[in-house]
């Protein structure tokens, strides 16, 4: 990790920029909660993304106040895949 510290920081910045560009969400964390507000819809979104090969969390009430999709933009996710995921989320919101 120490040997690749700068590369990892750059990848984190890159992933956060993809999220900001697509979803308008500014964050310092790679764990992004995206409020959907409806338990049924959050499961539908999760299923559509799963069919496209993307795994996101569907966190529903009463676990959270309002249902959310939890996107985790790990550093091993390609920018292209993250962009596709975010674009699909934007359409489905």
N, CA, C and O atoms as a GROMACS GRO file, in nm:
protein
  372
    1UNK      N    1   0.083  -0.119   0.000
    1UNK     CA    2   0.000   0.000   0.000
    1UNK      C    3   0.088   0.125   0.000
    1UNK      O    4   0.063   0.219  -0.075
    2UNK      N    5   0.190   0.125   0.085
    2UNK     CA    6   0.278   0.242   0.090
    2UNK      C    7   0.349   0.267  -0.042
    2UNK      O    8   0.368   0.382  -0.081
    3UNK      N    9   0.388   0.160  -0.111
    3UNK     CA   10   0.456   0.175  -0.239
    3UNK      C   11   0.364   0.236  -0.346
    3UNK      O   12   0.410   0.304  -0.436
    4UNK      N   13   0.235   0.211  -0.334
    4UNK     CA   14   0.138   0.256  -0.433
    4UNK      C   15   0.048   0.368  -0.382
    4UNK      O   16  -0.058   0.395  -0.439
    5UNK      N   17   0.091   0.432  -0.276
    5UNK     CA   18   0.009   0.534  -0.210
    5UNK      C   19  -0.041   0.642  -0.306
    5UNK      O   20  -0.159   0.674  -0.305
    6UNK      N   21   0.046   0.696  -0.387
    6UNK     CA   22   0.006   0.805  -0.477
    6UNK      C   23  -0.089   0.755  -0.586
    6UNK      O   24  -0.183   0.825  -0.622
    7UNK      N   25  -0.064   0.635  -0.638
    7UNK     CA   26  -0.154   0.578  -0.739
    7UNK      C   27  -0.292   0.554  -0.680
    7UNK      O   28  -0.394   0.579  -0.745
    8UNK      N   29  -0.296   0.505  -0.558
    8UNK     CA   30  -0.425   0.480  -0.492
    8UNK      C   31  -0.501   0.610  -0.466
    8UNK      O   32  -0.622   0.617  -0.487
    9UNK      N   33  -0.429   0.712  -0.422
    9UNK     CA   34  -0.493   0.843  -0.400
    9UNK      C   35  -0.552   0.897  -0.530
    9UNK      O   36  -0.663   0.950  -0.532
   10UNK      N   37  -0.477   0.884  -0.638
   10UNK     CA   38  -0.524   0.933  -0.768
   10UNK      C   39  -0.647   0.854  -0.813
   10UNK      O   40  -0.741   0.914  -0.867
   11UNK      N   41  -0.648   0.723  -0.793
   11UNK     CA   42  -0.764   0.641  -0.831
   11UNK      C   43  -0.886   0.680  -0.749
   11UNK      O   44  -0.998   0.684  -0.801
   12UNK      N   45  -0.866   0.709  -0.621
   12UNK     CA   46  -0.978   0.754  -0.536
   12UNK      C   47  -1.032   0.886  -0.588
   12UNK      O   48  -1.153   0.903  -0.600
   13UNK      N   49  -0.944   0.980  -0.619
   13UNK     CA   50  -0.987   1.110  -0.674
   13UNK      C   51  -1.062   1.090  -0.805
   13UNK      O   52  -1.165   1.154  -0.830
   14UNK      N   53  -1.012   1.002  -0.889
   14UNK     CA   54  -1.074   0.973  -1.018
   14UNK      C   55  -1.216   0.917  -0.998
   14UNK      O   56  -1.310   0.963  -1.064
   15UNK      N   57  -1.231   0.820  -0.909
   15UNK     CA   58  -1.362   0.760  -0.884
   15UNK      C   59  -1.460   0.862  -0.826
   15UNK      O   60  -1.577   0.865  -0.865
   16UNK      N   61  -1.413   0.944  -0.735
   16UNK     CA   62  -1.500   1.046  -0.677
   16UNK      C   63  -1.541   1.149  -0.782
   16UNK      O   64  -1.652   1.202  -0.775
   17UNK      N   65  -1.454   1.178  -0.878
   17UNK     CA   66  -1.488   1.271  -0.985
   17UNK      C   67  -1.594   1.211  -1.078
   17UNK      O   68  -1.684   1.282  -1.121
   18UNK      N   69  -1.584   1.082  -1.107
   18UNK     CA   70  -1.684   1.014  -1.191
   18UNK      C   71  -1.821   1.023  -1.124
   18UNK      O   72  -1.921   1.049  -1.190
   19UNK      N   73  -1.824   1.000  -0.993
   19UNK     CA   74  -1.950   1.008  -0.918
   19UNK      C   75  -2.005   1.150  -0.921
   19UNK      O   76  -2.124   1.171  -0.945
   20UNK      N   77  -1.920   1.246  -0.898
   20UNK     CA   78  -1.963   1.387  -0.899
   20UNK      C   79  -2.014   1.427  -1.038
   20UNK      O   80  -2.118   1.492  -1.050
   21UNK      N   81  -1.942   1.388  -1.141
   21UNK     CA   82  -1.980   1.424  -1.278
   21UNK      C   83  -2.114   1.363  -1.317
   21UNK      O   84  -2.195   1.428  -1.384
   22UNK      N   85  -2.139   1.240  -1.276
   22UNK     CA   86  -2.260   1.170  -1.317
   22UNK      C   87  -2.380   1.195  -1.226
   22UNK      O   88  -2.493   1.211  -1.273
   23UNK      N   89  -2.355   1.199  -1.095
   23UNK     CA   90  -2.465   1.205  -1.000
   23UNK      C   91  -2.473   1.337  -0.924
   23UNK      O   92  -2.569   1.361  -0.851
   24UNK      N   93  -2.373   1.422  -0.941
   24UNK     CA   94  -2.373   1.549  -0.871
   24UNK      C   95  -2.352   1.535  -0.721
   24UNK      O   96  -2.394   1.620  -0.643
   25UNK      N   97  -2.287   1.426  -0.682
   25UNK     CA   98  -2.262   1.400  -0.540
   25UNK      C   99  -2.114   1.423  -0.512
   25UNK      O  100  -2.028   1.356  -0.570
   26UNK      N  101  -2.087   1.517  -0.424
   26UNK     CA  102  -1.950   1.545  -0.383
   26UNK      C  103  -1.925   1.472  -0.252
   26UNK      O  104  -2.001   1.486  -0.156
   27UNK      N  105  -1.817   1.394  -0.248
   27UNK     CA  106  -1.789   1.313  -0.129
   27UNK      C  107  -1.639   1.299  -0.109
   27UNK      O  108  -1.560   1.316  -0.202
   28UNK      N  109  -1.602   1.268   0.014
   28UNK     CA  110  -1.464   1.235   0.046
   28UNK      C  111  -1.451   1.086   0.074
   28UNK      O  112  -1.343   1.037   0.106
   29UNK      N  113  -1.562   1.015   0.062
   29UNK     CA  114  -1.567   0.872   0.090
   29UNK      C  115  -1.604   0.796  -0.036
   29UNK      O  116  -1.678   0.848  -0.119
   30UNK      N  117  -1.554   0.675  -0.050
   30UNK     CA  118  -1.590   0.590  -0.163
   30UNK      C  119  -1.720   0.514  -0.138
   30UNK      O  120  -1.766   0.440  -0.225
   31UNK      N  121  -1.779   0.529  -0.022
   31UNK     CA  122  -1.909   0.470   0.009
   31UNK      C  123  -2.012   0.580  -0.006
   31UNK      O  124  -2.017   0.674   0.073
   32UNK      N  125  -2.095   0.568  -0.110
   32UNK     CA  126  -2.188   0.674  -0.148
   32UNK      C  127  -2.332   0.630  -0.125
   32UNK      O  128  -2.380   0.539  -0.193
   33UNK      N  129  -2.402   0.693  -0.030
   33UNK     CA  130  -2.546   0.664  -0.015
   33UNK      C  131  -2.625   0.750  -0.113
   33UNK      O  132  -2.608   0.871  -0.119
   34UNK      N  133  -2.713   0.686  -0.189
   34UNK     CA  134  -2.795   0.756  -0.287
   34UNK      C  135  -2.940   0.737  -0.246
   34UNK      O  136  -2.995   0.627  -0.257
   35UNK      N  137  -3.001   0.845  -0.198
   35UNK     CA  138  -3.136   0.834  -0.145
   35UNK      C  139  -3.236   0.809  -0.257
   35UNK      O  140  -3.240   0.879  -0.358
   36UNK      N  141  -3.317   0.705  -0.237
   36UNK     CA  142  -3.423   0.669  -0.329
   36UNK      C  143  -3.558   0.692  -0.261
   36UNK      O  144  -3.653   0.738  -0.324
   37UNK      N  145  -3.566   0.658  -0.132
   37UNK     CA  146  -3.684   0.689  -0.053
   37UNK      C  147  -3.797   0.589  -0.059
   37UNK      O  148  -3.897   0.605   0.011
   38UNK      N  149  -3.784   0.485  -0.140
   38UNK     CA  150  -3.892   0.388  -0.156
   38UNK      C  151  -3.833   0.247  -0.154
   38UNK      O  152  -3.748   0.214  -0.237
   39UNK      N  153  -3.878   0.166  -0.058
   39UNK     CA  154  -3.822   0.031  -0.043
   39UNK      C  155  -3.836  -0.053  -0.170
   39UNK      O  156  -3.743  -0.124  -0.208
   40UNK      N  157  -3.951  -0.047  -0.234
   40UNK     CA  158  -3.975  -0.127  -0.354
   40UNK      C  159  -3.884  -0.080  -0.469
   40UNK      O  160  -3.824  -0.162  -0.538
   41UNK      N  161  -3.875   0.050  -0.487
   41UNK     CA  162  -3.794   0.105  -0.596
   41UNK      C  163  -3.646   0.075  -0.577
   41UNK      O  164  -3.576   0.046  -0.674
   42UNK      N  165  -3.599   0.081  -0.454
   42UNK     CA  166  -3.457   0.056  -0.427
   42UNK      C  167  -3.422  -0.089  -0.463
   42UNK      O  168  -3.312  -0.116  -0.513
   43UNK      N  169  -3.514  -0.182  -0.439
   43UNK     CA  170  -3.490  -0.322  -0.478
   43UNK      C  171  -3.494  -0.338  -0.630
   43UNK      O  172  -3.417  -0.415  -0.686
   44UNK      N  173  -3.584  -0.266  -0.696
   44UNK     CA  174  -3.591  -0.271  -0.842
   44UNK      C  175  -3.462  -0.219  -0.903
   44UNK      O  176  -3.408  -0.280  -0.996
   45UNK      N  177  -3.411  -0.108  -0.852
   45UNK     CA  178  -3.285  -0.051  -0.902
   45UNK      C  179  -3.171  -0.149  -0.880
   45UNK      O  180  -3.089  -0.170  -0.970
   46UNK      N  181  -3.165  -0.208  -0.762
   46UNK     CA  182  -3.060  -0.306  -0.733
   46UNK      C  183  -3.066  -0.422  -0.832
   46UNK      O  184  -2.963  -0.468  -0.880
   47UNK      N  185  -3.186  -0.470  -0.861
   47UNK     CA  186  -3.203  -0.583  -0.952
   47UNK      C  187  -3.160  -0.548  -1.094
   47UNK      O  188  -3.092  -0.627  -1.160
   48UNK      N  189  -3.198  -0.430  -1.141
   48UNK     CA  190  -3.159  -0.386  -1.276
   48UNK      C  191  -3.007  -0.377  -1.286
   48UNK      O  192  -2.947  -0.423  -1.384
   49UNK      N  193  -2.945  -0.317  -1.186
   49UNK     CA  194  -2.798  -0.305  -1.188
   49UNK      C  195  -2.732  -0.442  -1.180
   49UNK      O  196  -2.629  -0.465  -1.244
   50UNK      N  197  -2.789  -0.532  -1.102
   50UNK     CA  198  -2.734  -0.668  -1.091
   50UNK      C  199  -2.740  -0.739  -1.226
   50UNK      O  200  -2.645  -0.807  -1.264
   51UNK      N  201  -2.851  -0.723  -1.298
   51UNK     CA  202  -2.865  -0.783  -1.431
   51UNK      C  203  -2.761  -0.728  -1.527
   51UNK      O  204  -2.720  -0.798  -1.620
   52UNK      N  205  -2.717  -0.605  -1.506
   52UNK     CA  206  -2.615  -0.543  -1.591
   52UNK      C  207  -2.474  -0.576  -1.543
   52UNK      O  208  -2.375  -0.534  -1.604
   53UNK      N  209  -2.463  -0.652  -1.434
   53UNK     CA  210  -2.334  -0.694  -1.383
   53UNK      C  211  -2.275  -0.606  -1.275
   53UNK      O  212  -2.157  -0.618  -1.243
   54UNK      N  213  -2.356  -0.516  -1.217
   54UNK     CA  214  -2.308  -0.425  -1.113
   54UNK      C  215  -2.376  -0.457  -0.981
   54UNK      O  216  -2.499  -0.471  -0.976
   55UNK      N  217  -2.298  -0.469  -0.876
   55UNK     CA  218  -2.352  -0.501  -0.744
   55UNK      C  219  -2.352  -0.377  -0.655
   55UNK      O  220  -2.247  -0.318  -0.629
   56UNK      N  221  -2.470  -0.338  -0.611
   56UNK     CA  222  -2.486  -0.227  -0.517
   56UNK      C  223  -2.575  -0.275  -0.404
   56UNK      O  224  -2.649  -0.372  -0.417
   57UNK      N  225  -2.567  -0.205  -0.291
   57UNK     CA  226  -2.651  -0.239  -0.178
   57UNK      C  227  -2.785  -0.168  -0.186
   57UNK      O  228  -2.793  -0.052  -0.228
   58UNK      N  229  -2.890  -0.237  -0.145
   58UNK     CA  230  -3.024  -0.178  -0.135
   58UNK      C  231  -3.057  -0.175   0.014
   58UNK      O  232  -3.096  -0.278   0.070
   59UNK      N  233  -3.044  -0.061   0.076
   59UNK     CA  234  -3.066  -0.049   0.220
   59UNK      C  235  -3.205   0.011   0.240
   59UNK      O  236  -3.234   0.122   0.195
   60UNK      N  237  -3.290  -0.064   0.309
   60UNK     CA  238  -3.430  -0.024   0.320
   60UNK      C  239  -3.469   0.015   0.460
   60UNK      O  240  -3.398  -0.012   0.558
   61UNK      N  241  -3.584   0.081   0.467
   61UNK     CA  242  -3.644   0.116   0.596
   61UNK      C  243  -3.686  -0.014   0.664
   61UNK      O  244  -3.734  -0.103   0.594
   62UNK      N  245  -3.671  -0.030   0.789
   62UNK     CA  246  -3.638   0.068   0.892
   62UNK      C  247  -3.489   0.078   0.923
   62UNK      O  248  -3.450   0.149   1.016
   63UNK      N  249  -3.403   0.008   0.847
   63UNK     CA  250  -3.260   0.015   0.873
   63UNK      C  251  -3.208   0.158   0.858
   63UNK      O  252  -3.123   0.203   0.935
   64UNK      N  253  -3.262   0.228   0.759
   64UNK     CA  254  -3.230   0.370   0.737
   64UNK      C  255  -3.360   0.448   0.733
   64UNK      O  256  -3.467   0.392   0.712
   65UNK      N  257  -3.350   0.579   0.754
   65UNK     CA  258  -3.469   0.664   0.756
   65UNK      C  259  -3.541   0.661   0.621
   65UNK      O  260  -3.663   0.646   0.615
   66UNK      N  261  -3.464   0.677   0.513
   66UNK     CA  262  -3.516   0.670   0.377
   66UNK      C  263  -3.434   0.567   0.300
   66UNK      O  264  -3.312   0.563   0.313
   67UNK      N  265  -3.500   0.485   0.219
   67UNK     CA  266  -3.431   0.381   0.144
   67UNK      C  267  -3.321   0.440   0.057
   67UNK      O  268  -3.338   0.546  -0.004
   68UNK      N  269  -3.208   0.371   0.052
   68UNK     CA  270  -3.093   0.418  -0.025
   68UNK      C  271  -3.031   0.304  -0.106
   68UNK      O  272  -3.043   0.187  -0.072
   69UNK      N  273  -2.966   0.344  -0.214
   69UNK     CA  274  -2.871   0.256  -0.283
   69UNK      C  275  -2.735   0.292  -0.225
   69UNK      O  276  -2.699   0.409  -0.215
   70UNK      N  277  -2.660   0.190  -0.188
   70UNK     CA  278  -2.524   0.216  -0.137
   70UNK      C  279  -2.425   0.174  -0.245
   70UNK      O  280  -2.409   0.056  -0.274
   71UNK      N  281  -2.361   0.272  -0.302
   71UNK     CA  282  -2.260   0.252  -0.405
   71UNK      C  283  -2.123   0.257  -0.339
   71UNK      O  284  -2.090   0.353  -0.269
   72UNK      N  285  -2.044   0.153  -0.361
   72UNK     CA  286  -1.908   0.152  -0.308
   72UNK      C  287  -1.814   0.154  -0.429
   72UNK      O  288  -1.804   0.056  -0.503
   73UNK      N  289  -1.745   0.265  -0.446
   73UNK     CA  290  -1.658   0.287  -0.562
   73UNK      C  291  -1.516   0.242  -0.530
   73UNK      O  292  -1.425   0.324  -0.519
   74UNK      N  293  -1.498   0.112  -0.514
   74UNK     CA  294  -1.368   0.057  -0.476
   74UNK      C  295  -1.261   0.093  -0.580
   74UNK      O  296  -1.292   0.118  -0.696
   75UNK      N  297  -1.138   0.094  -0.536
   75UNK     CA  298  -1.029   0.132  -0.626
   75UNK      C  299  -1.004   0.029  -0.736
   75UNK      O  300  -0.937   0.060  -0.835
   76UNK      N  301  -1.055  -0.092  -0.720
   76UNK     CA  302  -1.034  -0.193  -0.825
   76UNK      C  303  -1.145  -0.191  -0.930
   76UNK      O  304  -1.145  -0.273  -1.021
   77UNK      N  305  -1.239  -0.098  -0.919
   77UNK     CA  306  -1.345  -0.082  -1.018
   77UNK      C  307  -1.295   0.011  -1.127
   77UNK      O  308  -1.242   0.119  -1.098
   78UNK      N  309  -1.312  -0.030  -1.252
   78UNK     CA  310  -1.265   0.055  -1.362
   78UNK      C  311  -1.351   0.181  -1.371
   78UNK      O  312  -1.469   0.180  -1.335
   79UNK      N  313  -1.292   0.286  -1.420
   79UNK     CA  314  -1.365   0.413  -1.438
   79UNK      C  315  -1.481   0.392  -1.535
   79UNK      O  316  -1.588   0.452  -1.517
   80UNK      N  317  -1.461   0.310  -1.636
   80UNK     CA  318  -1.565   0.281  -1.734
   80UNK      C  319  -1.686   0.214  -1.668
   80UNK      O  320  -1.800   0.253  -1.691
   81UNK      N  321  -1.661   0.112  -1.585
   81UNK     CA  322  -1.770   0.044  -1.516
   81UNK      C  323  -1.840   0.136  -1.416
   81UNK      O  324  -1.962   0.134  -1.405
   82UNK      N  325  -1.762   0.215  -1.346
   82UNK     CA  326  -1.820   0.309  -1.251
   82UNK      C  327  -1.907   0.411  -1.324
   82UNK      O  328  -2.015   0.447  -1.277
   83UNK      N  329  -1.860   0.457  -1.438
   83UNK     CA  330  -1.936   0.552  -1.518
   83UNK      C  331  -2.068   0.491  -1.564
   83UNK      O  332  -2.172   0.556  -1.557
   84UNK      N  333  -2.064   0.366  -1.611
   84UNK     CA  334  -2.186   0.296  -1.654
   84UNK      C  335  -2.283   0.279  -1.537
   84UNK      O  336  -2.404   0.300  -1.553
   85UNK      N  337  -2.231   0.242  -1.422
   85UNK     CA  338  -2.315   0.224  -1.304
   85UNK      C  339  -2.382   0.355  -1.265
   85UNK      O  340  -2.503   0.360  -1.240
   86UNK      N  341  -2.304   0.462  -1.259
   86UNK     CA  342  -2.357   0.592  -1.222
   86UNK      C  343  -2.458   0.643  -1.324
   86UNK      O  344  -2.561   0.699  -1.286
   87UNK      N  345  -2.432   0.624  -1.451
   87UNK     CA  346  -2.524   0.666  -1.555
   87UNK      C  347  -2.657   0.592  -1.542
   87UNK      O  348  -2.764   0.652  -1.555
   88UNK      N  349  -2.649   0.462  -1.517
   88UNK     CA  350  -2.771   0.383  -1.500
   88UNK      C  351  -2.848   0.429  -1.376
   88UNK      O  352  -2.970   0.441  -1.378
   89UNK      N  353  -2.776   0.453  -1.267
   89UNK     CA  354  -2.840   0.503  -1.145
   89UNK      C  355  -2.909   0.636  -1.170
   89UNK      O  356  -3.020   0.659  -1.122
   90UNK      N  357  -2.844   0.722  -1.244
   90UNK     CA  358  -2.902   0.854  -1.273
   90UNK      C  359  -3.033   0.838  -1.349
   90UNK      O  360  -3.130   0.909  -1.322
   91UNK      N  361  -3.037   0.747  -1.444
   91UNK     CA  362  -3.158   0.722  -1.522
   91UNK      C  363  -3.270   0.665  -1.436
   91UNK      O  364  -3.387   0.700  -1.454
   92UNK      N  365  -3.234   0.577  -1.344
   92UNK     CA  366  -3.335   0.504  -1.265
   92UNK      C  367  -3.386   0.581  -1.145
   92UNK      O  368  -3.492   0.550  -1.091
   93UNK      N  369  -3.311   0.682  -1.102
   93UNK     CA  370  -3.352   0.761  -0.985
   93UNK      C  371  -3.484   0.823  -1.012
   93UNK      O  372  -3.537   0.894  -0.927
   0.00000   0.00000   0.00000
